[in-house]
Each structure stands twice: as C-alpha cells, then as structure tokens.
Amino acid sequence: NPVMGEFIGAMAQIAKEWQAITMEVGKRGAQDPDEIGAAAFDYLWYTGYLAMAYWWARSVAAVHKSEHGDAYKAAKLETARFYFQRILPRAVAHGAAIRSGARTLLSLADEGFDS
C-alpha cells in the first residue's frame, strides 16, 4: 500500500532510535543507577509517541480496507499525517534529553535550592 509508506518509514526510524536509546540507558544504568531515573520521564514520553504512531499507522491501514466513505477515509488519513508530521517529531527532543544523562539533572547540590 503506497499510502502506508509515509507512515511506516517514519515509525521505523523512531523505533530504531528508541531501540538504541533503550540500550544506551541500560548500559549507563548498569554503571550508575541514577541514569535510569534521570531518563524515565523522557523515556516514557518517547515510548508513548512511538506507541501512538503505531496505532495511527494501524488506523490508516484499517480505514483503507473499510467500507467507510471517501470523506471519512480522507479525514482519517489527514489526521494521521498531522500526528506523524507535527506530534511524532517531539520524540526527538525527548531522545536528546535522555541522552544528556543524569549529570545535568542531578548535579546541583542540595544547598543550591536554598534561596
């Protein structure tokens, strides 16, 4: 299905990056347990964006085979494109935050919070 190509390619790229990030966090976490906690928030967001991409791709595939009218199919396709082009790229920012590690998150001493 040529329509699916635009979604599968983008999702595959994010999934490949997610796999690499997962391995990186695991390796860093083996050396320093703080790395796991420091990555957790952004890792969950990243994973959520990837999961939603999967469900949007499935939705496009399902509607393409459905008996819905052309207007409904077009609306579903455009909504999926919106997600893939406007929302899914946010995963990249979460990936960068994950890769920044625990140091920048945990380096401020407790006294630094006193004002």
PyMOL CGO cylinders between C-alpha atoms (Angstrom):
from pymol import cmd
from pymol.cgo import CYLINDER

trace = [
    CYLINDER, 0.00, 0.00, 0.00, 1.76, 3.20, -1.14, 0.3, 1, 1, 1, 1, 1, 1,
    CYLINDER, 1.76, 3.20, -1.14, -0.12, 5.34, 1.39, 0.3, 1, 1, 1, 1, 1, 1,
    CYLINDER, -0.12, 5.34, 1.39, 1.36, 3.33, 4.26, 0.3, 1, 1, 1, 1, 1, 1,
    CYLINDER, 1.36, 3.33, 4.26, 4.93, 4.03, 3.13, 0.3, 1, 1, 1, 1, 1, 1,
    CYLINDER, 4.93, 4.03, 3.13, 4.98, 7.54, 4.53, 0.3, 1, 1, 1, 1, 1, 1,
    CYLINDER, 4.98, 7.54, 4.53, 3.90, 6.26, 7.94, 0.3, 1, 1, 1, 1, 1, 1,
    CYLINDER, 3.90, 6.26, 7.94, 5.93, 3.06, 8.12, 0.3, 1, 1, 1, 1, 1, 1,
    CYLINDER, 5.93, 3.06, 8.12, 9.18, 4.83, 7.24, 0.3, 1, 1, 1, 1, 1, 1,
    CYLINDER, 9.18, 4.83, 7.24, 8.81, 7.50, 9.91, 0.3, 1, 1, 1, 1, 1, 1,
    CYLINDER, 8.81, 7.50, 9.91, 7.71, 4.98, 12.51, 0.3, 1, 1, 1, 1, 1, 1,
    CYLINDER, 7.71, 4.98, 12.51, 10.59, 2.63, 11.69, 0.3, 1, 1, 1, 1, 1, 1,
    CYLINDER, 10.59, 2.63, 11.69, 13.09, 5.46, 12.12, 0.3, 1, 1, 1, 1, 1, 1,
    CYLINDER, 13.09, 5.46, 12.12, 11.70, 6.40, 15.54, 0.3, 1, 1, 1, 1, 1, 1,
    CYLINDER, 11.70, 6.40, 15.54, 11.53, 2.72, 16.57, 0.3, 1, 1, 1, 1, 1, 1,
    CYLINDER, 11.53, 2.72, 16.57, 15.17, 2.17, 15.59, 0.3, 1, 1, 1, 1, 1, 1,
    CYLINDER, 15.17, 2.17, 15.59, 16.20, 5.21, 17.61, 0.3, 1, 1, 1, 1, 1, 1,
    CYLINDER, 16.20, 5.21, 17.61, 14.07, 4.04, 20.56, 0.3, 1, 1, 1, 1, 1, 1,
    CYLINDER, 14.07, 4.04, 20.56, 15.89, 0.71, 20.50, 0.3, 1, 1, 1, 1, 1, 1,
    CYLINDER, 15.89, 0.71, 20.50, 19.28, 2.46, 20.50, 0.3, 1, 1, 1, 1, 1, 1,
    CYLINDER, 19.28, 2.46, 20.50, 18.24, 4.76, 23.35, 0.3, 1, 1, 1, 1, 1, 1,
    CYLINDER, 18.24, 4.76, 23.35, 16.97, 1.78, 25.34, 0.3, 1, 1, 1, 1, 1, 1,
    CYLINDER, 16.97, 1.78, 25.34, 20.35, 0.07, 25.03, 0.3, 1, 1, 1, 1, 1, 1,
    CYLINDER, 20.35, 0.07, 25.03, 22.23, 3.27, 25.92, 0.3, 1, 1, 1, 1, 1, 1,
    CYLINDER, 22.23, 3.27, 25.92, 20.16, 3.86, 29.05, 0.3, 1, 1, 1, 1, 1, 1,
    CYLINDER, 20.16, 3.86, 29.05, 20.62, 0.23, 30.06, 0.3, 1, 1, 1, 1, 1, 1,
    CYLINDER, 20.62, 0.23, 30.06, 24.40, 0.45, 29.70, 0.3, 1, 1, 1, 1, 1, 1,
    CYLINDER, 24.40, 0.45, 29.70, 24.61, 3.75, 31.57, 0.3, 1, 1, 1, 1, 1, 1,
    CYLINDER, 24.61, 3.75, 31.57, 22.23, 2.45, 34.22, 0.3, 1, 1, 1, 1, 1, 1,
    CYLINDER, 22.23, 2.45, 34.22, 24.48, -0.54, 34.85, 0.3, 1, 1, 1, 1, 1, 1,
    CYLINDER, 24.48, -0.54, 34.85, 27.26, 1.92, 35.78, 0.3, 1, 1, 1, 1, 1, 1,
    CYLINDER, 27.26, 1.92, 35.78, 25.09, 4.47, 37.61, 0.3, 1, 1, 1, 1, 1, 1,
    CYLINDER, 25.09, 4.47, 37.61, 21.54, 3.70, 38.80, 0.3, 1, 1, 1, 1, 1, 1,
    CYLINDER, 21.54, 3.70, 38.80, 20.69, 7.43, 38.72, 0.3, 1, 1, 1, 1, 1, 1,
    CYLINDER, 20.69, 7.43, 38.72, 20.77, 7.21, 34.92, 0.3, 1, 1, 1, 1, 1, 1,
    CYLINDER, 20.77, 7.21, 34.92, 17.60, 5.11, 34.91, 0.3, 1, 1, 1, 1, 1, 1,
    CYLINDER, 17.60, 5.11, 34.91, 15.65, 7.61, 36.98, 0.3, 1, 1, 1, 1, 1, 1,
    CYLINDER, 15.65, 7.61, 36.98, 17.02, 10.56, 35.05, 0.3, 1, 1, 1, 1, 1, 1,
    CYLINDER, 17.02, 10.56, 35.05, 15.88, 9.04, 31.76, 0.3, 1, 1, 1, 1, 1, 1,
    CYLINDER, 15.88, 9.04, 31.76, 12.50, 7.76, 32.96, 0.3, 1, 1, 1, 1, 1, 1,
    CYLINDER, 12.50, 7.76, 32.96, 10.28, 10.80, 32.31, 0.3, 1, 1, 1, 1, 1, 1,
    CYLINDER, 10.28, 10.80, 32.31, 11.52, 11.43, 28.79, 0.3, 1, 1, 1, 1, 1, 1,
    CYLINDER, 11.52, 11.43, 28.79, 11.73, 7.72, 28.02, 0.3, 1, 1, 1, 1, 1, 1,
    CYLINDER, 11.73, 7.72, 28.02, 8.05, 7.30, 28.82, 0.3, 1, 1, 1, 1, 1, 1,
    CYLINDER, 8.05, 7.30, 28.82, 7.14, 10.23, 26.58, 0.3, 1, 1, 1, 1, 1, 1,
    CYLINDER, 7.14, 10.23, 26.58, 9.31, 8.84, 23.77, 0.3, 1, 1, 1, 1, 1, 1,
    CYLINDER, 9.31, 8.84, 23.77, 7.70, 5.42, 24.13, 0.3, 1, 1, 1, 1, 1, 1,
    CYLINDER, 7.70, 5.42, 24.13, 4.24, 6.98, 24.14, 0.3, 1, 1, 1, 1, 1, 1,
    CYLINDER, 4.24, 6.98, 24.14, 4.90, 8.87, 20.92, 0.3, 1, 1, 1, 1, 1, 1,
    CYLINDER, 4.90, 8.87, 20.92, 6.11, 5.66, 19.29, 0.3, 1, 1, 1, 1, 1, 1,
    CYLINDER, 6.11, 5.66, 19.29, 3.09, 3.69, 20.51, 0.3, 1, 1, 1, 1, 1, 1,
    CYLINDER, 3.09, 3.69, 20.51, 0.70, 6.32, 19.17, 0.3, 1, 1, 1, 1, 1, 1,
    CYLINDER, 0.70, 6.32, 19.17, 2.49, 6.25, 15.81, 0.3, 1, 1, 1, 1, 1, 1,
    CYLINDER, 2.49, 6.25, 15.81, 1.91, 2.51, 15.70, 0.3, 1, 1, 1, 1, 1, 1,
    CYLINDER, 1.91, 2.51, 15.70, -1.81, 2.92, 16.41, 0.3, 1, 1, 1, 1, 1, 1,
    CYLINDER, -1.81, 2.92, 16.41, -2.18, 5.70, 13.86, 0.3, 1, 1, 1, 1, 1, 1,
    CYLINDER, -2.18, 5.70, 13.86, -0.50, 3.53, 11.23, 0.3, 1, 1, 1, 1, 1, 1,
    CYLINDER, -0.50, 3.53, 11.23, -2.85, 0.67, 12.08, 0.3, 1, 1, 1, 1, 1, 1,
    CYLINDER, -2.85, 0.67, 12.08, -5.79, 3.05, 11.87, 0.3, 1, 1, 1, 1, 1, 1,
    CYLINDER, -5.79, 3.05, 11.87, -4.75, 4.17, 8.38, 0.3, 1, 1, 1, 1, 1, 1,
    CYLINDER, -4.75, 4.17, 8.38, -4.36, 0.55, 7.26, 0.3, 1, 1, 1, 1, 1, 1,
    CYLINDER, -4.36, 0.55, 7.26, -7.76, -0.39, 8.69, 0.3, 1, 1, 1, 1, 1, 1,
    CYLINDER, -7.76, -0.39, 8.69, -9.65, 2.56, 7.24, 0.3, 1, 1, 1, 1, 1, 1,
    CYLINDER, -9.65, 2.56, 7.24, -8.10, 1.93, 3.84, 0.3, 1, 1, 1, 1, 1, 1,
    CYLINDER, -8.10, 1.93, 3.84, -9.73, -1.53, 3.82, 0.3, 1, 1, 1, 1, 1, 1,
    CYLINDER, -9.73, -1.53, 3.82, -13.01, -0.36, 5.36, 0.3, 1, 1, 1, 1, 1, 1,
    CYLINDER, -13.01, -0.36, 5.36, -16.34, 0.44, 3.77, 0.3, 1, 1, 1, 1, 1, 1,
    CYLINDER, -16.34, 0.44, 3.77, -16.35, 4.00, 5.11, 0.3, 1, 1, 1, 1, 1, 1,
    CYLINDER, -16.35, 4.00, 5.11, -16.91, 6.79, 2.64, 0.3, 1, 1, 1, 1, 1, 1,
    CYLINDER, -16.91, 6.79, 2.64, -14.14, 8.71, 0.94, 0.3, 1, 1, 1, 1, 1, 1,
    CYLINDER, -14.14, 8.71, 0.94, -14.58, 11.78, 3.17, 0.3, 1, 1, 1, 1, 1, 1,
    CYLINDER, -14.58, 11.78, 3.17, -14.12, 9.70, 6.32, 0.3, 1, 1, 1, 1, 1, 1,
    CYLINDER, -14.12, 9.70, 6.32, -11.08, 7.95, 4.88, 0.3, 1, 1, 1, 1, 1, 1,
    CYLINDER, -11.08, 7.95, 4.88, -9.54, 11.26, 3.82, 0.3, 1, 1, 1, 1, 1, 1,
    CYLINDER, -9.54, 11.26, 3.82, -10.12, 12.76, 7.27, 0.3, 1, 1, 1, 1, 1, 1,
    CYLINDER, -10.12, 12.76, 7.27, -8.51, 9.76, 8.98, 0.3, 1, 1, 1, 1, 1, 1,
    CYLINDER, -8.51, 9.76, 8.98, -5.52, 9.97, 6.63, 0.3, 1, 1, 1, 1, 1, 1,
    CYLINDER, -5.52, 9.97, 6.63, -5.05, 13.71, 7.20, 0.3, 1, 1, 1, 1, 1, 1,
    CYLINDER, -5.05, 13.71, 7.20, -5.30, 13.29, 10.97, 0.3, 1, 1, 1, 1, 1, 1,
    CYLINDER, -5.30, 13.29, 10.97, -2.63, 10.59, 10.84, 0.3, 1, 1, 1, 1, 1, 1,
    CYLINDER, -2.63, 10.59, 10.84, -0.43, 12.87, 8.74, 0.3, 1, 1, 1, 1, 1, 1,
    CYLINDER, -0.43, 12.87, 8.74, -0.91, 15.61, 11.33, 0.3, 1, 1, 1, 1, 1, 1,
    CYLINDER, -0.91, 15.61, 11.33, 0.27, 13.24, 14.06, 0.3, 1, 1, 1, 1, 1, 1,
    CYLINDER, 0.27, 13.24, 14.06, 3.27, 12.00, 12.09, 0.3, 1, 1, 1, 1, 1, 1,
    CYLINDER, 3.27, 12.00, 12.09, 4.37, 15.44, 10.92, 0.3, 1, 1, 1, 1, 1, 1,
    CYLINDER, 4.37, 15.44, 10.92, 3.52, 17.63, 13.91, 0.3, 1, 1, 1, 1, 1, 1,
    CYLINDER, 3.52, 17.63, 13.91, 3.46, 15.43, 17.02, 0.3, 1, 1, 1, 1, 1, 1,
    CYLINDER, 3.46, 15.43, 17.02, 5.78, 12.45, 16.44, 0.3, 1, 1, 1, 1, 1, 1,
    CYLINDER, 5.78, 12.45, 16.44, 8.88, 14.65, 15.85, 0.3, 1, 1, 1, 1, 1, 1,
    CYLINDER, 8.88, 14.65, 15.85, 8.65, 15.67, 19.52, 0.3, 1, 1, 1, 1, 1, 1,
    CYLINDER, 8.65, 15.67, 19.52, 10.12, 12.26, 20.34, 0.3, 1, 1, 1, 1, 1, 1,
    CYLINDER, 10.12, 12.26, 20.34, 13.46, 13.54, 19.00, 0.3, 1, 1, 1, 1, 1, 1,
    CYLINDER, 13.46, 13.54, 19.00, 13.60, 16.20, 21.74, 0.3, 1, 1, 1, 1, 1, 1,
    CYLINDER, 13.60, 16.20, 21.74, 12.90, 13.57, 24.39, 0.3, 1, 1, 1, 1, 1, 1,
    CYLINDER, 12.90, 13.57, 24.39, 15.66, 11.43, 22.91, 0.3, 1, 1, 1, 1, 1, 1,
    CYLINDER, 15.66, 11.43, 22.91, 18.11, 14.31, 23.24, 0.3, 1, 1, 1, 1, 1, 1,
    CYLINDER, 18.11, 14.31, 23.24, 17.06, 14.85, 26.86, 0.3, 1, 1, 1, 1, 1, 1,
    CYLINDER, 17.06, 14.85, 26.86, 17.54, 11.15, 27.61, 0.3, 1, 1, 1, 1, 1, 1,
    CYLINDER, 17.54, 11.15, 27.61, 20.99, 11.19, 26.06, 0.3, 1, 1, 1, 1, 1, 1,
    CYLINDER, 20.99, 11.19, 26.06, 22.04, 14.20, 28.13, 0.3, 1, 1, 1, 1, 1, 1,
    CYLINDER, 22.04, 14.20, 28.13, 22.28, 11.82, 31.09, 0.3, 1, 1, 1, 1, 1, 1,
    CYLINDER, 22.28, 11.82, 31.09, 21.85, 12.21, 34.81, 0.3, 1, 1, 1, 1, 1, 1,
    CYLINDER, 21.85, 12.21, 34.81, 24.68, 14.68, 35.38, 0.3, 1, 1, 1, 1, 1, 1,
    CYLINDER, 24.68, 14.68, 35.38, 22.78, 17.78, 34.27, 0.3, 1, 1, 1, 1, 1, 1,
    CYLINDER, 22.78, 17.78, 34.27, 19.69, 16.70, 36.18, 0.3, 1, 1, 1, 1, 1, 1,
    CYLINDER, 19.69, 16.70, 36.18, 21.38, 15.79, 39.46, 0.3, 1, 1, 1, 1, 1, 1,
    CYLINDER, 21.38, 15.79, 39.46, 24.48, 17.99, 39.62, 0.3, 1, 1, 1, 1, 1, 1,
    CYLINDER, 24.48, 17.99, 39.62, 23.04, 20.82, 41.73, 0.3, 1, 1, 1, 1, 1, 1,
    CYLINDER, 23.04, 20.82, 41.73, 23.86, 20.33, 45.43, 0.3, 1, 1, 1, 1, 1, 1,
    CYLINDER, 23.86, 20.33, 45.43, 21.03, 20.45, 47.95, 0.3, 1, 1, 1, 1, 1, 1,
    CYLINDER, 21.03, 20.45, 47.95, 22.29, 23.82, 49.19, 0.3, 1, 1, 1, 1, 1, 1,
    CYLINDER, 22.29, 23.82, 49.19, 21.69, 25.24, 45.73, 0.3, 1, 1, 1, 1, 1, 1,
    CYLINDER, 21.69, 25.24, 45.73, 17.95, 25.03, 46.35, 0.3, 1, 1, 1, 1, 1, 1,
    CYLINDER, 17.95, 25.03, 46.35, 18.15, 27.40, 49.34, 0.3, 1, 1, 1, 1, 1, 1,
    CYLINDER, 18.15, 27.40, 49.34, 17.20, 30.95, 48.50, 0.3, 1, 1, 1, 1, 1, 1,
]
cmd.load_cgo(trace, "trace")
